[in-house]
């Protein structure tokens, strides 16, 4: 809840398009289908309540709960990982120069 800036009540009224950056909307249906058909792991961009975009890693799979088919997802903020990767790339470029 803290990461996104929304209250629990707000999040419960939202769907995936509400937290995904608009540029990622075109692939949502394909990702949901893959999740439901056996699972998927991917990276994408989510947006906080204040409009700040941040990178995430998503692991999703379909599951049946009480006769209702749902998609269960674990979402990790990978901002620090991306920052470290970019730092390593810059250091490598300096060493190769």
Secondary structure as UniProt FT lines:
FT   TURN            2..5
FT   HELIX           8..12
FT   HELIX           16..19
FT   HELIX           22..27
FT   HELIX           28..36
FT   TURN            37..38
FT   STRAND          40..47
FT   TURN            49..50
FT   STRAND          53..65
FT   TURN            66..67
FT   STRAND          68..77
FT   HELIX           79..96
//
